[in-house]
Amino acid sequence: MKLLERRSIRLYDQDVKISEKELKEIILETNLAPSSMNMQPWRYVLITSDEAKEKLRPALYGNIKQLETSAAMIVIFNDLHKFELAEKIYDEAVEQGLMPPEVKEKQMTNIKNMVQKADLDKLNISGMIDCGLAAMNLMYVAREHGYDTCPIGGFNHELIHDVVGLDKERYTPVMIVSIGKAAEEGFPSVRLPFDDTAKII
């Protein structure tokens, strides 16, 4: 079971690159993650070139091995303007016969009402949860493609927008995921037992 084999990998085989075509496949498969109202607020910047990686370096607090050896550093952002694509998403769903037109209209009405009285903090929290689901999906999808990953939360969240050229008022940084072919085995780690994390009622 591949999900049980996942490890955080910090050193990658620098000779193994991932083609643009396969990176796109990985992202499209990652996007099958669930999200609130199917708004899919995740936005990715895939940093693959040496030049782009050097621009990223000042925004990192560590994780330099991942930067220098991975095939890509994938920066994940939460789009606070996610509802701007609602009509596009629902129109496509109607066209494919996945959603009745009356449901689309009801959803769009709900969204318009939500946007008018949107609480930015709640909107951000909701989107961050969705992006977390996408990030985990990305790591499992990468395993299916034969690659390994490492989630990175330790970076300069203020500087990252300048590195990738995104509007800091609109996009909230979530995490960076390095991806590539492992050049070392990841360390297994301890997980808390059932009784410390859950209960059945």
Beta strands, then each sheet from edge to edge (+ up, - down):
strand 1: 42-47
strand 2: 72-79
strand 3: 148-152
strand 4: 171-180
sheet 1: 1+ 2- 4+ 3-
end
